[in-house]
Amino acid sequence: MPAAELRTHLLPAVLPDGWTSVADPTEEKPKGAAGASATPPSCTGLIDGQSVVDASTTASSATAKAMFSGGHSVDNGVIPGMETLYSFPGDGAHQAMQGMRDLVGRCRSGELPRASWEPVETACFAVAEGPRLGDESLVIQAMVTTGAIGTTGESQRADATVVRVGSSLVVISSVLSLTREEADTVAAFMPAAVDQVTSDHPEPVDAGS
């Protein structure tokens, strides 16, 4: 799908239980834009599950993104989530899924870039089984801990759930500030997201459409 069409398959603007979704503007990839590099993605800069996904999807022909939020966080705010759709030529979506597994296999843990006065932050990654949706799925589990590997420190988790539907990938990801329960709530929107991608008449992404 081109980016404009892919965008119409994002989660709708009005979601259950008072949640809402706001899509990013459509950004078409320039014609002749470079695809995936032959060089494997670097472990540097991998912070959360979404960054692993992004590093493995450089050959996507189109991308659409949306932020969605709702519920009540532990700080009485709203719980944020992010949805990203990718469309690939040929077997690119399946290759991207394997690329995520390979990247996590190479980058299971490592220190994040920091200034000399800042505390050490370590990012650790694992691949878990995904929901039984689409053609294949997985969960990139990411944990960022303040403190060197092997020490006890504060840890935050930000996962990304990925489902492949044909030549497209559906990604639902959370941010590091969420509790485990809040992150699970965000991930629970995946069935609705897959329904939007597979629907011939998806619900409107933009309010009033």
MDTraj code that builds the backbone (N, CA, C; nanometers):
import mdtraj as md
import numpy as np

residues = "MET PRO ALA ALA GLU LEU ARG THR HIS LEU LEU PRO ALA VAL LEU PRO ASP GLY TRP THR SER VAL ALA ASP PRO THR GLU GLU LYS PRO LYS GLY ALA ALA GLY ALA SER ALA THR PRO PRO SER CYS THR GLY LEU ILE ASP GLY GLN SER VAL VAL ASP ALA SER THR THR ALA SER SER ALA THR ALA LYS ALA MET PHE SER GLY GLY HIS SER VAL ASP ASN GLY VAL ILE PRO GLY MET GLU THR LEU TYR SER PHE PRO GLY ASP GLY ALA HIS GLN ALA MET GLN GLY MET ARG ASP LEU VAL GLY ARG CYS ARG SER GLY GLU LEU PRO ARG ALA SER TRP GLU PRO VAL GLU THR ALA CYS PHE ALA VAL ALA GLU GLY PRO ARG LEU GLY ASP GLU SER LEU VAL ILE GLN ALA MET VAL THR THR GLY ALA ILE GLY THR THR GLY GLU SER GLN ARG ALA ASP ALA THR VAL VAL ARG VAL GLY SER SER LEU VAL VAL ILE SER SER VAL LEU SER LEU THR ARG GLU GLU ALA ASP THR VAL ALA ALA PHE MET PRO ALA ALA VAL ASP GLN VAL THR SER ASP HIS PRO GLU PRO VAL ASP ALA GLY SER".split()
xyz = np.array([
    [0.0839, -0.1203, 0.0000],
    [0.0000, 0.0000, 0.0000],
    [0.0872, 0.1250, 0.0000],
    [0.0469, 0.2289, -0.0694],
    [0.1144, 0.3583, -0.0523],
    [0.0828, 0.4145, 0.0851],
    [0.1596, 0.5110, 0.1296],
    [0.1445, 0.5649, 0.2654],
    [0.0051, 0.6211, 0.2903],
    [-0.0524, 0.6898, 0.1904],
    [-0.1846, 0.7503, 0.2095],
    [-0.2907, 0.6439, 0.2353],
    [-0.2828, 0.5325, 0.1625],
    [-0.3801, 0.4249, 0.1840],
    [-0.3530, 0.3546, 0.3158],
    [-0.2259, 0.3331, 0.3467],
    [-0.1895, 0.2671, 0.4722],
    [-0.2437, 0.3451, 0.5914],
    [-0.2390, 0.4769, 0.5824],
    [-0.2857, 0.5627, 0.6917],
    [-0.4328, 0.5387, 0.7235],
    [-0.5132, 0.5090, 0.6208],
    [-0.6568, 0.4891, 0.6440],
    [-0.6848, 0.3629, 0.7251],
    [-0.5858, 0.2756, 0.7397],
    [-0.6038, 0.1510, 0.8134],
    [-0.5505, 0.1578, 0.9572],
    [-0.5093, 0.2767, 1.0007],
    [-0.4701, 0.2946, 1.1405],
    [-0.5924, 0.2811, 1.2310],
    [-0.5683, 0.2678, 1.3606],
    [-0.6788, 0.2645, 1.4557],
    [-0.7685, 0.3862, 1.4370],
    [-0.8988, 0.3702, 1.4519],
    [-0.9906, 0.4837, 1.4312],
    [-0.9738, 0.5903, 1.5375],
    [-1.0209, 0.7106, 1.5053],
    [-1.0061, 0.8240, 1.5971],
    [-1.0766, 0.7997, 1.7293],
    [-1.1925, 0.7340, 1.7250],
    [-1.2699, 0.7064, 1.8471],
    [-1.2546, 0.5591, 1.8811],
    [-1.1996, 0.5318, 1.9997],
    [-1.1734, 0.3956, 2.0452],
    [-1.2602, 0.3629, 2.1662],
    [-1.2729, 0.2348, 2.2018],
    [-1.3563, 0.1968, 2.3171],
    [-1.3074, 0.2577, 2.4476],
    [-1.4012, 0.2704, 2.5416],
    [-1.3712, 0.3131, 2.6793],
    [-1.3063, 0.4505, 2.6873],
    [-1.3405, 0.5396, 2.5938],
    [-1.2915, 0.6762, 2.6015],
    [-1.1513, 0.6988, 2.5465],
    [-1.0915, 0.5971, 2.4868],
    [-0.9600, 0.6145, 2.4265],
    [-0.9733, 0.6861, 2.2924],
    [-0.8688, 0.7565, 2.2520],
    [-0.8688, 0.8275, 2.1247],
    [-0.7379, 0.8026, 2.0510],
    [-0.7397, 0.8219, 1.9199],
    [-0.6220, 0.8026, 1.8368],
    [-0.6043, 0.9218, 1.7443],
    [-0.4803, 0.9657, 1.7290],
    [-0.4482, 1.0783, 1.6407],
    [-0.3368, 1.0339, 1.5465],
    [-0.3656, 1.0335, 1.4157],
    [-0.2684, 0.9886, 1.3166],
    [-0.1717, 1.0998, 1.2803],
    [-0.0463, 1.0627, 1.2556],
    [0.0517, 1.1573, 1.2036],
    [0.0183, 1.1911, 1.0589],
    [0.0605, 1.3057, 1.0093],
    [0.0401, 1.3370, 0.8674],
    [0.1074, 1.2319, 0.7795],
    [0.0518, 1.2091, 0.6627],
    [0.1084, 1.1116, 0.5699],
    [0.2411, 1.1616, 0.5157],
    [0.3401, 1.0723, 0.5148],
    [0.4706, 1.1063, 0.4584],
    [0.5073, 1.0007, 0.3556],
    [0.4968, 1.0369, 0.2280],
    [0.5336, 0.9441, 0.1215],
    [0.6864, 0.9361, 0.1126],
    [0.7365, 0.8132, 0.0947],
    [0.8807, 0.7978, 0.0753],
    [0.9168, 0.8502, -0.0632],
    [1.0189, 0.9365, -0.0730],
    [1.0573, 0.9902, -0.2044],
    [1.0916, 0.8778, -0.3017],
    [1.0546, 0.8961, -0.4292],
    [1.0885, 0.7956, -0.5295],
    [1.2400, 0.7829, -0.5392],
    [1.2848, 0.6591, -0.5471],
    [1.4279, 0.6348, -0.5547],
    [1.4958, 0.6336, -0.4195],
    [1.4164, 0.6413, -0.3092],
    [1.4780, 0.6397, -0.1765],
    [1.5460, 0.5061, -0.1520],
    [1.6550, 0.5122, -0.0800],
    [1.7331, 0.3916, -0.0538],
    [1.6536, 0.2937, 0.0305],
    [1.6709, 0.1663, 0.0041],
    [1.6076, 0.0618, 0.0843],
    [1.6987, 0.0204, 0.1978],
    [1.6870, -0.1057, 0.2390],
    [1.7660, -0.1549, 0.3508],
    [1.9138, -0.1594, 0.3141],
    [1.9960, -0.1269, 0.4093],
    [2.1396, -0.1350, 0.3888],
    [2.1840, -0.2806, 0.4005],
    [2.2906, -0.3156, 0.3281],
    [2.3452, -0.4504, 0.3385],
    [2.4138, -0.4704, 0.4734],
    [2.4477, -0.3604, 0.5400],
    [2.5111, -0.3681, 0.6716],
    [2.4056, -0.3896, 0.7793],
    [2.4202, -0.4907, 0.8654],
    [2.3221, -0.5142, 0.9720],
    [2.3092, -0.3920, 1.0618],
    [2.1880, -0.3618, 1.1116],
    [2.1700, -0.2465, 1.2002],
    [2.2608, -0.2547, 1.3225],
    [2.3042, -0.1407, 1.3690],
    [2.3904, -0.1350, 1.4876],
    [2.3086, -0.1474, 1.6151],
    [2.3716, -0.2002, 1.7204],
    [2.3049, -0.2092, 1.8510],
    [2.2978, -0.0728, 1.9192],
    [2.3835, 0.0194, 1.8766],
    [2.3855, 0.1520, 1.9367],
    [2.2541, 0.2251, 1.9113],
    [2.1975, 0.2791, 2.0160],
    [2.0754, 0.3562, 2.0004],
    [1.9485, 0.2769, 2.0196],
    [1.9581, 0.1453, 2.0382],
    [1.8390, 0.0656, 2.0662],
    [1.7964, 0.0882, 2.2109],
    [1.6801, 0.1487, 2.2307],
    [1.6342, 0.1850, 2.3649],
    [1.5131, 0.1032, 2.4055],
    [1.4227, 0.0801, 2.3121],
    [1.2986, 0.0103, 2.3465],
    [1.2587, -0.0821, 2.2323],
    [1.1430, -0.1479, 2.2478],
    [1.0989, -0.2402, 2.1454],
    [1.0762, -0.1747, 2.0114],
    [1.0235, -0.0519, 2.0118],
    [0.9964, 0.0178, 1.8861],
    [1.1251, 0.0480, 1.8113],
    [1.2323, 0.0792, 1.8820],
    [1.3575, 0.1101, 1.8128],
    [1.4136, -0.0139, 1.7437],
    [1.3913, -0.1320, 1.8012],
    [1.4330, -0.2564, 1.7352],
    [1.3524, -0.2754, 1.6075],
    [1.2219, -0.2501, 1.6143],
    [1.1360, -0.2617, 1.4962],
    [1.1817, -0.1643, 1.3885],
    [1.2032, -0.0385, 1.4258],
    [1.2429, 0.0632, 1.3283],
    [1.3746, 0.0261, 1.2598],
    [1.4686, -0.0297, 1.3378],
    [1.5985, -0.0653, 1.2812],
    [1.5890, -0.1795, 1.1820],
    [1.4806, -0.2562, 1.1897],
    [1.4657, -0.3730, 1.1035],
    [1.3674, -0.3505, 0.9887],
    [1.3173, -0.2287, 0.9738],
    [1.2137, -0.2030, 0.8725],
    [1.2546, -0.0955, 0.7734],
    [1.3844, -0.0817, 0.7491],
    [1.4316, 0.0251, 0.6610],
    [1.3932, 0.0021, 0.5153],
    [1.3502, -0.1201, 0.4800],
    [1.3131, -0.1471, 0.3412],
    [1.1638, -0.1303, 0.3166],
    [1.0903, -0.0820, 0.4180],
    [0.9458, -0.0641, 0.3983],
    [0.9213, 0.0422, 0.2912],
    [0.8194, 0.0170, 0.2085],
    [0.7897, 0.1122, 0.1020],
    [0.6988, 0.2239, 0.1493],
    [0.6314, 0.2034, 0.2630],
    [0.5428, 0.3069, 0.3171],
    [0.5273, 0.2864, 0.4668],
    [0.5013, 0.3961, 0.5381],
    [0.4849, 0.3910, 0.6825],
    [0.3737, 0.4866, 0.7237],
    [0.2951, 0.4456, 0.8229],
    [0.1921, 0.5325, 0.8807],
    [0.1979, 0.5167, 1.0321],
    [0.1816, 0.6291, 1.1030],
    [0.1942, 0.6264, 1.2487],
    [0.0791, 0.6995, 1.3154],
    [0.0494, 0.6577, 1.4375],
    [-0.0534, 0.7250, 1.5172],
    [-0.0198, 0.7089, 1.6644],
    [-0.0573, 0.8089, 1.7439],
    [-0.0514, 0.7987, 1.8891],
    [-0.1936, 0.7757, 1.9382],
    [-0.2097, 0.6898, 2.0387],
    [-0.3418, 0.6740, 2.0976],
    [-0.3291, 0.6773, 2.2491],
    [-0.4353, 0.7186, 2.3174],
    [-0.4270, 0.7354, 2.4627],
    [-0.5645, 0.7237, 2.5256],
    [-0.5646, 0.7004, 2.6556],
    [-0.6889, 0.6874, 2.7306],
    [-0.6616, 0.6237, 2.8647],
    [-0.7662, 0.5727, 2.9298],
    [-0.7479, 0.5092, 3.0587],
    [-0.7040, 0.6079, 3.1646],
    [-0.6517, 0.5553, 3.2724],
    [-0.6017, 0.6399, 3.3817],
    [-0.4703, 0.5818, 3.4321],
    [-0.3642, 0.6587, 3.4179],
    [-0.2333, 0.6134, 3.4624],
    [-0.2222, 0.6251, 3.6132],
    [-0.1133, 0.5720, 3.6681],
    [-0.0926, 0.5768, 3.8128],
    [-0.0773, 0.7207, 3.8616],
    [-0.0424, 0.8128, 3.7717],
    [-0.0277, 0.9538, 3.8073],
    [-0.1523, 1.0349, 3.7709],
    [-0.2640, 0.9638, 3.7497],
    [-0.3922, 1.0262, 3.7148],
    [-0.3881, 1.0964, 3.5788],
    [-0.2937, 1.0603, 3.4959],
    [-0.2910, 1.1123, 3.3596],
    [-0.3497, 1.0081, 3.2655],
    [-0.3206, 1.0222, 3.1361],
    [-0.3682, 0.9236, 3.0393],
    [-0.2550, 0.8281, 3.0038],
    [-0.2914, 0.7095, 2.9588],
    [-0.1942, 0.6074, 2.9219],
    [-0.1658, 0.6204, 2.7721],
    [-0.0405, 0.6440, 2.7319],
    [-0.0106, 0.6603, 2.5897],
    [0.0345, 0.5303, 2.5237],
    [0.0052, 0.5189, 2.3955],
    [0.0557, 0.4093, 2.3147],
    [0.0859, 0.4597, 2.1759],
    [0.1552, 0.3793, 2.0966],
    [0.1859, 0.4194, 1.9599],
    [0.1591, 0.3026, 1.8661],
    [0.1005, 0.3338, 1.7508],
    [0.0784, 0.2343, 1.6472],
    [0.1560, 0.2757, 1.5232],
    [0.2234, 0.1789, 1.4630],
    [0.2941, 0.2036, 1.3374],
    [0.2596, 0.0929, 1.2400],
    [0.2268, 0.1298, 1.1161],
    [0.2025, 0.0340, 1.0093],
    [0.3131, 0.0477, 0.9051],
    [0.3594, -0.0656, 0.8564],
    [0.4613, -0.0685, 0.7514],
    [0.4100, -0.1530, 0.6364],
    [0.4385, -0.1116, 0.5125],
    [0.4038, -0.1894, 0.3945],
    [0.5311, -0.2151, 0.3148],
    [0.5486, -0.3402, 0.2695],
    [0.6728, -0.3806, 0.2042],
    [0.6465, -0.4389, 0.0660],
    [0.7427, -0.4278, -0.0224],
    [0.7340, -0.5005, -0.1498],
    [0.7764, -0.6453, -0.1307],
    [0.7228, -0.7333, -0.2132],
    [0.7650, -0.8733, -0.2124],
    [0.7545, -0.9385, -0.0766],
    [0.8616, -1.0065, -0.0367],
    [0.8670, -1.0802, 0.0899],
    [0.9276, -0.9951, 0.2011],
    [0.9277, -0.8624, 0.1820],
    [0.9968, -0.7740, 0.2760],
    [0.9448, -0.7787, 0.4174],
    [0.8134, -0.7954, 0.4364],
    [0.7572, -0.7969, 0.5715],
    [0.8066, -0.9180, 0.6503],
    [0.8080, -1.0338, 0.5864],
    [0.8587, -1.1546, 0.6524],
    [1.0076, -1.1392, 0.6836],
    [1.0822, -1.0834, 0.5906],
    [1.2250, -1.0626, 0.6129],
    [1.2478, -0.9674, 0.7298],
    [1.1641, -0.8647, 0.7423],
    [1.1774, -0.7704, 0.8535],
    [1.1530, -0.8404, 0.9873],
    [1.0557, -0.9303, 0.9919],
    [1.0300, -1.0059, 1.1151],
    [1.1540, -1.0866, 1.1546],
    [1.2144, -1.1535, 1.0566],
    [1.3359, -1.2294, 1.0860],
    [1.4486, -1.1359, 1.1253],
    [1.4520, -1.0170, 1.0633],
    [1.5542, -0.9194, 1.0990],
    [1.5448, -0.8770, 1.2447],
    [1.4228, -0.8658, 1.2974],
    [1.4048, -0.8314, 1.4393],
    [1.4598, -0.9410, 1.5297],
    [1.4294, -1.0663, 1.4952],
    [1.4817, -1.1780, 1.5751],
    [1.6338, -1.1792, 1.5726],
    [1.6913, -1.1569, 1.4538],
    [1.8370, -1.1576, 1.4408],
    [1.8999, -1.0423, 1.5176],
    [1.8371, -0.9242, 1.5108],
    [1.8916, -0.8069, 1.5784],
    [1.8920, -0.8266, 1.7299],
    [1.7831, -0.8788, 1.7833],
    [1.7786, -0.9052, 1.9272],
    [1.8804, -1.0124, 1.9653],
    [1.8994, -1.1108, 1.8774],
    [1.9994, -1.2131, 1.9039],
    [2.1399, -1.1560, 1.9161],
    [2.1681, -1.0504, 1.8389],
    [2.3004, -0.9862, 1.8440],
    [2.3100, -0.8814, 1.9533],
    [2.1969, -0.8234, 1.9907],
    [2.1965, -0.7088, 2.0821],
    [2.1125, -0.7392, 2.2061],
    [2.1496, -0.8416, 2.2787],
    [2.0699, -0.8800, 2.3956],
    [2.0840, -0.7794, 2.5098],
    [2.1982, -0.7139, 2.5198],
    [2.2145, -0.6115, 2.6236],
    [2.3311, -0.5212, 2.5879],
    [2.3270, -0.3997, 2.6419],
    [2.4355, -0.3056, 2.6193],
    [2.4055, -0.1718, 2.6831],
    [2.5118, -0.0964, 2.7102],
    [2.4952, 0.0351, 2.7711],
    [2.4510, 0.1359, 2.6656],
    [2.3605, 0.2263, 2.7056],
    [2.3132, 0.3309, 2.6163],
    [2.4110, 0.4480, 2.6161],
    [2.4186, 0.5210, 2.5054],
    [2.5061, 0.6386, 2.5005],
    [2.4687, 0.7377, 2.6099],
    [2.5693, 0.8014, 2.6732],
    [2.5434, 0.8953, 2.7829],
    [2.6610, 0.9890, 2.7991],
    [2.6349, 1.1009, 2.8651],
    [2.7430, 1.1924, 2.9032],
    [2.8167, 1.1345, 3.0242],
    [2.9401, 1.1786, 3.0469],
    [3.0233, 1.1212, 3.1530],
    [2.9626, 1.1368, 3.2913],
    [2.8817, 1.2438, 3.3128],
    [2.8233, 1.2676, 3.4445],
    [2.6888, 1.1974, 3.4643],
    [2.6364, 1.1389, 3.3597],
    [2.5059, 1.0742, 3.3685],
    [2.5204, 0.9298, 3.4159],
    [2.4186, 0.8766, 3.4853],
    [2.4262, 0.7382, 3.5321],
    [2.4232, 0.6398, 3.4162],
    [2.4818, 0.5240, 3.4386],
    [2.4819, 0.4198, 3.3375],
    [2.3400, 0.3671, 3.3183],
    [2.2969, 0.3533, 3.1920],
    [2.1697, 0.2917, 3.1601],
    [2.1950, 0.1737, 3.0665],
    [2.1378, 0.0611, 3.1026],
    [2.1575, -0.0606, 3.0242],
    [2.0257, -0.1052, 2.9629],
    [2.0270, -0.1315, 2.8332],
    [1.9081, -0.1816, 2.7637],
    [1.9268, -0.3308, 2.7368],
    [1.8237, -0.4101, 2.7712],
    [1.8250, -0.5540, 2.7465],
    [1.7027, -0.5918, 2.6626],
    [1.7211, -0.6883, 2.5717],
    [1.6142, -0.7241, 2.4783],
    [1.5934, -0.8744, 2.4732],
    [1.4700, -0.9131, 2.4446],
    [1.4352, -1.0530, 2.4243],
    [1.3185, -1.0591, 2.3272],
    [1.3022, -1.1725, 2.2611],
    [1.1892, -1.1951, 2.1718],
    [1.0973, -1.2983, 2.2354],
    [0.9684, -1.2661, 2.2454],
    [0.8695, -1.3570, 2.3020],
    [0.7637, -1.3894, 2.1974],
    [0.6849, -1.4906, 2.2257],
    [0.5767, -1.5282, 2.1350],
    [0.4730, -1.4175, 2.1289],
    [0.4226, -1.3903, 2.0099],
    [0.3229, -1.2862, 1.9915],
    [0.1822, -1.3417, 1.9949],
    [0.0818, -1.2557, 1.9793],
    [-0.0575, -1.3003, 1.9790],
    [-0.0879, -1.3842, 1.8551],
    [-0.1888, -1.4670, 1.8641],
    [-0.2276, -1.5523, 1.7513],
    [-0.3139, -1.4719, 1.6542],
    [-0.2474, -1.3842, 1.5834],
    [-0.3129, -1.2958, 1.4870],
    [-0.2277, -1.2902, 1.3610],
    [-0.2919, -1.2634, 1.2469],
    [-0.2177, -1.2458, 1.1238],
    [-0.1458, -1.3715, 1.0785],
    [-0.0383, -1.3520, 1.0007],
    [0.0394, -1.4629, 0.9455],
    [0.1539, -1.5053, 1.0368],
    [0.2047, -1.4149, 1.1147],
    [0.3066, -1.4444, 1.2160],
    [0.3147, -1.3247, 1.3098],
    [0.3681, -1.3467, 1.4288],
    [0.3745, -1.2372, 1.5258],
    [0.4867, -1.2627, 1.6251],
    [0.5255, -1.1571, 1.6942],
    [0.6246, -1.1670, 1.8011],
    [0.6121, -1.0442, 1.8904],
    [0.6779, -1.0500, 2.0049],
    [0.6860, -0.9361, 2.0967],
    [0.8328, -0.9081, 2.1238],
    [0.8749, -0.7851, 2.0976],
    [1.0097, -0.7422, 2.1360],
    [1.0010, -0.6900, 2.2782],
    [1.0620, -0.7598, 2.3729],
    [1.0616, -0.7182, 2.5127],
    [1.1882, -0.6377, 2.5401],
    [1.1707, -0.5162, 2.5890],
    [1.2847, -0.4278, 2.6142],
    [1.2808, -0.3781, 2.7579],
    [1.3953, -0.3846, 2.8249],
    [1.4064, -0.3386, 2.9631],
    [1.5254, -0.2440, 2.9732],
    [1.5013, -0.1242, 3.0244],
    [1.6094, -0.0288, 3.0463],
    [1.6303, -0.0150, 3.1966],
    [1.7529, -0.0413, 3.2416],
    [1.7854, -0.0374, 3.3841],
    [1.8902, 0.0688, 3.4096],
    [1.8684, 0.1501, 3.5112],
    [1.9678, 0.2487, 3.5530],
    [2.0683, 0.1777, 3.6410],
    [2.1918, 0.1672, 3.5915],
    [2.2957, 0.0915, 3.6612],
    [2.3577, -0.0076, 3.5663],
    [2.4820, -0.0416, 3.5878],
    [2.5533, -0.1328, 3.4996],
    [2.4934, -0.2727, 3.5064],
    [2.5220, -0.3536, 3.4045],
    [2.4741, -0.4907, 3.4013],
    [2.5219, -0.5655, 3.5256],
    [2.4318, -0.6363, 3.5905],
    [2.4671, -0.7126, 3.7096],
    [2.4431, -0.6376, 3.8389],
    [2.4064, -0.5104, 3.8316],
    [2.3783, -0.4329, 3.9525],
    [2.2273, -0.4184, 3.9692],
    [2.1867, -0.3805, 4.0886],
    [2.0452, -0.3598, 4.1167],
    [2.0120, -0.2128, 4.0953],
    [1.9144, -0.1865, 4.0115],
    [1.8761, -0.0488, 3.9847],
    [1.7330, -0.0411, 3.9403],
    [1.6862, 0.0809, 3.9135],
    [1.5492, 0.1007, 3.8679],
    [1.5358, 0.0532, 3.7239],
    [1.4307, -0.0243, 3.6950],
    [1.4101, -0.0773, 3.5611],
    [1.2756, -0.0328, 3.5055],
    [1.2736, -0.0058, 3.3764],
    [1.1511, 0.0298, 3.3053],
    [1.1422, -0.0545, 3.1789],
    [1.0199, -0.0924, 3.1421],
    [1.0008, -0.1806, 3.0280],
    [0.9171, -0.1120, 2.9213],
    [0.9555, -0.1312, 2.7958],
    [0.8808, -0.0745, 2.6832],
    [0.8846, -0.1744, 2.5684],
    [0.7776, -0.2515, 2.5545],
    [0.7725, -0.3576, 2.4553],
    [0.7099, -0.3097, 2.3248],
    [0.7250, -0.3913, 2.2218],
    [0.6577, -0.3686, 2.0936],
    [0.6007, -0.5010, 2.0464],
    [0.4709, -0.5043, 2.0201],
    [0.4046, -0.6224, 1.9665],
    [0.3922, -0.6053, 1.8158],
    [0.4349, -0.7072, 1.7413],
    [0.4399, -0.6988, 1.5959],
    [0.3598, -0.8135, 1.5354],
    [0.2685, -0.7799, 1.4448],
    [0.1902, -0.8807, 1.3726],
    [0.2069, -0.8567, 1.2230],
    [0.2402, -0.9628, 1.1512],
    [0.2489, -0.9519, 1.0054],
    [0.1170, -0.9946, 0.9436],
    [0.0635, -0.9106, 0.8569],
    [-0.0566, -0.9412, 0.7794],
    [-0.0181, -0.9279, 0.6332],
    [0.0115, -1.0400, 0.5686],
    [0.0562, -1.0353, 0.4298],
    [0.1858, -0.9567, 0.4164],
    [0.1822, -0.8512, 0.3360],
    [0.3017, -0.7700, 0.3124],
    [0.3089, -0.6484, 0.4044],
    [0.2262, -0.6455, 0.5089],
    [0.2250, -0.5322, 0.6026],
    [0.2592, -0.5782, 0.7439],
    [0.3147, -0.4880, 0.8222],
    [0.3390, -0.5121, 0.9640],
    [0.2557, -0.4150, 1.0455],
    [0.1949, -0.4653, 1.1526],
    [0.1199, -0.3847, 1.2479],
    [0.1991, -0.3866, 1.3782],
    [0.2315, -0.2688, 1.4304],
    [0.3124, -0.2597, 1.5520],
    [0.2408, -0.1748, 1.6556],
    [0.2253, -0.2297, 1.7757],
    [0.1727, -0.1548, 1.8888],
    [0.2833, -0.1504, 1.9939],
    [0.3229, -0.0308, 2.0357],
    [0.4335, -0.0191, 2.1299],
    [0.3977, 0.0711, 2.2467],
    [0.4677, 0.0507, 2.3577],
    [0.4464, 0.1295, 2.4783],
    [0.5723, 0.2107, 2.5081],
    [0.5623, 0.3004, 2.6055],
    [0.6748, 0.3859, 2.6430],
    [0.7298, 0.3417, 2.7780],
    [0.8491, 0.3871, 2.8111],
    [0.9185, 0.3392, 2.9298],
    [0.8528, 0.3786, 3.0613],
    [0.7721, 0.4823, 3.0625],
    [0.7158, 0.5319, 3.1887],
    [0.5956, 0.4511, 3.2387],
    [0.5465, 0.3548, 3.1589],
    [0.4258, 0.2832, 3.1965],
    [0.4533, 0.1696, 3.2945],
    [0.3509, 0.1379, 3.3743],
    [0.3581, 0.0189, 3.4577],
    [0.3335, -0.1036, 3.3691],
    [0.3603, -0.2218, 3.4232],
    [0.3366, -0.3443, 3.3471],
    [0.1901, -0.3551, 3.3066],
    [0.0995, -0.3208, 3.3978],
    [-0.0432, -0.3286, 3.3695],
    [-0.0830, -0.2292, 3.2601],
    [-0.0264, -0.1082, 3.2646],
    [-0.0573, -0.0079, 3.1628],
    [-0.0053, -0.0502, 3.0255],
    [0.1145, -0.1075, 3.0232],
    [0.1708, -0.1553, 2.8966],
    [0.0859, -0.2683, 2.8392],
    [0.0355, -0.3558, 2.9257],
    [-0.0512, -0.4641, 2.8796],
    [-0.1806, -0.4084, 2.8211],
    [-0.2318, -0.3003, 2.8790],
    [-0.3529, -0.2374, 2.8270],
    [-0.3291, -0.1824, 2.6872],
    [-0.2141, -0.1207, 2.6667],
    [-0.1784, -0.0687, 2.5345],
    [-0.1701, -0.1832, 2.4332],
    [-0.1021, -0.2924, 2.4706],
    [-0.0850, -0.4059, 2.3800],
    [-0.2184, -0.4706, 2.3444],
    [-0.3183, -0.4567, 2.4326],
    [-0.4490, -0.5185, 2.4107],
    [-0.5252, -0.4577, 2.2936],
    [-0.4758, -0.3460, 2.2372],
    [-0.5407, -0.2864, 2.1205],
    [-0.4985, -0.3552, 1.9901],
    [-0.4094, -0.4525, 1.9966],
    [-0.3617, -0.5171, 1.8737],
    [-0.4733, -0.5840, 1.7932],
    [-0.5671, -0.6605, 1.8534],
    [-0.6735, -0.7193, 1.7701],
    [-0.7520, -0.6149, 1.6909],
    [-0.7817, -0.5012, 1.7532],
    [-0.8534, -0.3946, 1.6826],
    [-0.7677, -0.3379, 1.5702],
    [-0.6370, -0.3260, 1.5948],
    [-0.5470, -0.2729, 1.4926],
    [-0.5394, -0.3673, 1.3726],
    [-0.5339, -0.4984, 1.3984],
    [-0.5292, -0.5958, 1.2891],
    [-0.6604, -0.5943, 1.2112],
    [-0.7724, -0.5809, 1.2831],
    [-0.9028, -0.5725, 1.2147],
    [-0.9067, -0.4544, 1.1183],
    [-0.8479, -0.3418, 1.1583],
    [-0.8458, -0.2243, 1.0707],
    [-0.7651, -0.2515, 0.9436],
    [-0.6528, -0.3223, 0.9598],
    [-0.5663, -0.3500, 0.8453],
    [-0.6323, -0.4468, 0.7476],
    [-0.7069, -0.5432, 0.7986],
    [-0.7676, -0.6446, 0.7130],
    [-0.9046, -0.6033, 0.6586],
    [-0.9604, -0.4934, 0.7099],
    [-1.0938, -0.4510, 0.6688],
    [-1.0950, -0.3821, 0.5324],
    [-1.1957, -0.4142, 0.4515],
    [-1.2149, -0.3428, 0.3245],
    [-1.2764, -0.2053, 0.3470],
    [-1.3389, -0.1872, 0.4629],
    [-1.4017, -0.0593, 0.4985],
    [-1.3639, -0.0233, 0.6419],
    [-1.2361, 0.0139, 0.6649],
    [-1.1928, 0.0461, 0.8013],
    [-1.2655, 0.1670, 0.8579],
    [-1.2788, 0.1691, 0.9891],
    [-1.3419, 0.2835, 1.0549],
    [-1.2558, 0.4075, 1.0344],
    [-1.3165, 0.5273, 1.0322],
    [-1.2408, 0.6505, 1.0032],
    [-1.1263, 0.6749, 1.1021],
    [-1.0118, 0.7076, 1.0486],
    [-0.8961, 0.7418, 1.1302],
    [-0.9090, 0.8828, 1.1852],
    [-0.9676, 0.9715, 1.1074],
    [-0.9809, 1.1109, 1.1473],
    [-1.1222, 1.1381, 1.1956],
    [-1.1345, 1.2065, 1.3087],
    [-1.2664, 1.2411, 1.3621],
    [-1.3430, 1.3230, 1.2589],
    [-1.4699, 1.2903, 1.2398],
    [-1.5531, 1.3633, 1.1465],
    [-1.5464, 1.3132, 1.0039],
    [-1.4618, 1.2091, 0.9800],
    [-1.4502, 1.1555, 0.8429],
    [-1.5716, 1.0689, 0.8100],
])
top = md.Topology()
chain = top.add_chain()
for i, resn in enumerate(residues, 1):
    res = top.add_residue(resn, chain, resSeq=i)
    for name in ("N", "CA", "C"):
        top.add_atom(name, md.element.get_by_symbol(name[0]), res)
traj = md.Trajectory(xyz[None], top)
